[in-house]
Amino acid sequence: MTARDDAARTFTAALRRRPWTYHVTDKTRFLVDGAKGSWSDVKVGAVVQVRWHRAGNQRVADTVRIRARSGH
């Protein structure tokens, strides 16, 4: 993950070096190594996997899987 905007409730993650911005809603589910997580677990530098849907021209995150960094 490369950026986070709390006011807009968005985060940006890169896939094959291309940045994609995702919007977070109250329905977005967060998982940290399979356990329930939250928006506060989404941090710059984290490795994430996102399931999303399109709403107009926005990518809305349905599920964000966050992989904890080893050694932390």
N, CA and C of each residue as an Amber inpcrd file, in Angstrom:
protein
   216
   0.8310000  -1.1530000   0.0000000   0.0000000   0.0000000   0.0000000
   0.8870000   1.2310000   0.0000000   0.5200000   2.2200000  -0.8060000
   1.4110000   3.3620000  -0.9790000   0.8770000   4.6720000  -0.4150000
  -0.4340000   4.7740000  -0.1540000  -0.9940000   6.0220000   0.3750000
  -2.3160000   5.7490000   1.0650000  -2.6720000   6.6480000   1.9950000
  -3.9160000   6.5380000   2.7520000  -4.4400000   7.9460000   2.9880000
  -5.7470000   8.1380000   2.8040000  -6.3750000   9.4380000   3.0280000
  -7.5620000   9.2320000   3.9550000  -7.3870000   9.5850000   5.2330000
  -8.4370000   9.3680000   6.2250000  -9.6770000  10.1970000   5.9380000
  -9.5100000  11.4410000   5.5180000 -10.6510000  12.3250000   5.2770000
 -11.5300000  11.7940000   4.1450000 -10.9010000  11.3150000   3.0770000
 -11.6500000  10.7940000   1.9300000 -11.9880000   9.3140000   2.1010000
 -11.4070000   8.6630000   3.1110000 -11.5440000   7.2120000   3.3350000
 -11.1590000   6.4360000   2.0790000  -9.9390000   6.7170000   1.5970000
  -9.3960000   6.0040000   0.4550000  -7.9910000   5.5260000   0.7770000
  -7.5520000   4.5260000   0.0260000  -6.1550000   4.1160000   0.0820000
  -5.7280000   3.7430000  -1.3190000  -4.4360000   3.8160000  -1.5530000
  -3.8820000   3.5060000  -2.8600000  -2.9230000   2.3340000  -2.7170000
  -3.0780000   1.3750000  -3.6050000  -2.1900000   0.2110000  -3.6340000
  -1.7050000   0.0480000  -5.0610000  -0.5060000  -0.4730000  -5.2170000
   0.0700000  -0.6530000  -6.5450000  -0.0370000  -2.1090000  -6.9630000
  -0.4140000  -2.2980000  -8.2070000  -0.4460000  -3.6210000  -8.8110000
   0.3790000  -3.5350000 -10.0800000   1.4510000  -4.3110000 -10.1250000
   2.3810000  -4.2530000 -11.2610000   2.8280000  -2.8220000 -11.5170000
   3.1680000  -2.1370000 -10.4440000   3.6870000  -0.7640000 -10.4560000
   2.6620000   0.2930000 -10.8700000   1.4180000  -0.1040000 -11.0510000
   0.3810000   0.8690000 -11.3990000  -0.4590000   1.1420000 -10.1540000
  -0.6180000   2.4080000  -9.7630000  -1.3990000   2.7210000  -8.5580000
  -2.9080000   2.6650000  -8.8140000  -3.6380000   2.0880000  -7.8700000
  -5.0960000   2.0260000  -7.9150000  -5.6220000   2.5670000  -6.5890000
  -6.6130000   3.4450000  -6.6540000  -7.1950000   4.0020000  -5.4420000
  -8.5310000   3.3310000  -5.1700000  -8.7270000   2.9360000  -3.9150000
  -9.9410000   2.2530000  -3.4760000 -10.6240000   3.0740000  -2.3980000
 -11.9470000   3.1200000  -2.4520000 -12.7440000   3.8010000  -1.4390000
 -13.2080000   2.7750000  -0.4120000 -13.2550000   3.1870000   0.8470000
 -13.6800000   2.3320000   1.9420000 -15.0430000   2.8160000   2.4210000
 -15.9550000   1.8730000   2.7050000 -17.2780000   2.2110000   3.2300000
 -17.4910000   1.4980000   4.5580000 -18.6560000   1.7250000   5.1510000
 -18.9950000   1.0220000   6.3970000 -19.1730000  -0.4760000   6.1660000
 -19.3510000  -0.8770000   4.9160000 -19.5380000  -2.2940000   4.5900000
 -18.2270000  -2.9960000   4.2630000 -17.1320000  -2.2580000   4.1280000
 -15.8410000  -2.8650000   3.8210000 -15.3920000  -3.7410000   4.9820000
 -14.9680000  -4.9700000   4.6660000 -14.4470000  -5.8960000   5.6840000
 -12.9230000  -5.8670000   5.6210000 -12.2960000  -5.8950000   6.7750000
 -10.8380000  -5.9070000   6.8700000 -10.4040000  -7.1840000   7.5650000
  -9.4110000  -7.8660000   7.0110000  -8.8690000  -9.0830000   7.6040000
  -7.3560000  -8.9440000   7.7040000  -6.8240000  -9.2220000   8.8850000
  -5.3780000  -9.2030000   9.1040000  -4.9470000 -10.6370000   9.3710000
  -4.2230000 -11.2160000   8.4300000  -3.8210000 -12.6280000   8.5220000
  -5.0090000 -13.5160000   8.8570000  -6.1810000 -13.2240000   8.2740000
  -7.3760000 -14.0380000   8.4550000  -8.2620000 -13.6330000   9.6190000
  -7.7580000 -12.8070000  10.5300000  -8.5510000 -12.3600000  11.6790000
  -9.2050000 -11.0140000  11.3710000 -10.2900000 -10.7220000  12.0600000
 -11.0010000  -9.4690000  11.8230000 -10.0930000  -8.2810000  12.1180000
 -10.0890000  -7.3290000  11.1950000  -9.2980000  -6.1200000  11.3580000
 -10.1760000  -4.8930000  11.2070000  -9.5480000  -3.7390000  10.9990000
 -10.2950000  -2.4930000  10.8510000  -9.5180000  -1.5370000   9.9480000
 -10.1430000  -0.4030000   9.6400000  -9.5240000   0.6380000   8.8080000
  -8.1810000   1.0470000   9.3980000  -8.0540000   1.0420000  10.7200000
  -6.7950000   1.4570000  11.3480000  -5.6390000   0.4950000  11.0400000
  -5.9530000  -0.7240000  10.5950000  -4.9100000  -1.6950000  10.2320000
  -4.3320000  -1.4430000   8.8420000  -4.9840000  -0.5860000   8.0630000
  -4.5230000  -0.2770000   6.7120000  -3.4470000   0.7980000   6.8190000
  -2.1920000   0.3850000   6.6380000  -1.0640000   1.2950000   6.8170000
  -0.1840000   1.3090000   5.5680000   0.3940000   2.4570000   5.3010000
   1.3270000   2.5690000   4.1850000   2.4490000   1.5580000   4.3780000
   2.7720000   0.8380000   3.3360000   3.8110000  -0.1870000   3.3930000
   3.2550000  -1.5880000   3.5750000   1.9910000  -1.7000000   3.9860000
   1.3840000  -3.0200000   4.1810000   1.1490000  -3.6910000   2.8320000
   1.1680000  -5.0090000   2.8540000   0.8270000  -5.7850000   1.6650000
  -0.6620000  -6.1100000   1.7700000  -1.4310000  -5.6870000   0.7650000
  -2.8750000  -5.8890000   0.8070000  -3.3710000  -6.6060000  -0.4420000
  -4.4870000  -7.2860000  -0.2790000  -5.2100000  -7.8910000  -1.3920000
  -6.6280000  -7.3540000  -1.2870000  -7.1630000  -6.8220000  -2.3840000
  -8.4450000  -6.1250000  -2.3390000  -9.4630000  -6.7890000  -3.2570000
 -10.6390000  -7.0870000  -2.7160000 -11.7990000  -7.4590000  -3.5350000
 -12.6430000  -6.2030000  -3.5920000 -13.0670000  -5.8260000  -4.7790000
 -13.7330000  -4.5430000  -4.9300000 -14.8040000  -4.6220000  -6.0050000
 -15.6350000  -3.5830000  -6.0480000 -16.6120000  -3.4270000  -7.1260000
 -16.5670000  -1.9790000  -7.5970000 -17.0640000  -1.7550000  -8.7930000
 -17.0740000  -0.4170000  -9.3460000 -18.4060000   0.2510000  -9.0180000
 -18.3320000   1.4950000  -8.5610000 -19.5180000   2.3300000  -8.3250000
 -19.2680000   3.6210000  -9.0880000 -19.8690000   3.7360000 -10.2560000
 -19.5590000   4.8720000 -11.1270000 -18.1250000   4.7330000 -11.5970000
 -17.3150000   5.7600000 -11.3450000 -15.9050000   5.6890000 -11.7430000
 -14.9950000   5.3780000 -10.5610000 -15.5670000   4.9100000  -9.4440000
 -14.7700000   4.6160000  -8.2530000 -14.6460000   3.1130000  -8.0290000
 -13.5170000   2.7360000  -7.4730000 -13.3190000   1.3550000  -7.0280000
 -13.6350000   1.3320000  -5.5400000 -14.6320000   0.5400000  -5.1530000
 -15.0580000   0.4670000  -3.7560000 -14.6070000  -0.8710000  -3.1860000
 -13.8450000  -0.8320000  -2.1070000 -13.3010000  -2.0460000  -1.4970000
 -14.3960000  -2.7960000  -0.7460000 -14.5650000  -4.0770000  -1.0730000
 -15.4940000  -4.9380000  -0.3490000 -14.7580000  -5.6490000   0.7890000
 -13.6000000  -6.2180000   0.4500000 -12.7720000  -6.9100000   1.4400000
 -11.3190000  -6.5090000   1.2350000 -10.6540000  -6.1610000   2.3190000
  -9.2310000  -5.8280000   2.2750000  -8.5080000  -6.8350000   3.1580000
  -7.6720000  -7.6500000   2.5560000  -6.8560000  -8.6200000   3.3010000
  -5.4800000  -7.9910000   3.4910000  -5.0690000  -7.9150000   4.7410000
  -3.7940000  -7.2790000   5.0890000  -2.8680000  -8.3670000   5.6020000
  -1.6990000  -8.4420000   5.0110000  -0.7240000  -9.4370000   5.4580000
   0.2330000  -8.7670000   6.4170000   0.2850000  -9.2650000   7.6370000
   1.2070000  -8.7060000   8.6230000   2.6340000  -8.9580000   8.1500000
   3.4690000  -7.9600000   8.3720000   4.8730000  -8.1120000   7.9810000
   5.5640000  -9.0310000   8.9650000   6.3720000  -9.9460000   8.4630000
   7.0970000 -10.8520000   9.3510000   8.1370000 -10.0870000  10.1450000
   8.2830000 -10.4800000  11.3860000   9.2550000  -9.8250000  12.2440000
   8.7370000  -8.5670000  12.9180000   7.4400000  -8.2320000  12.7260000
   6.8750000  -7.0430000  13.3440000   5.7480000  -7.4070000  14.2730000
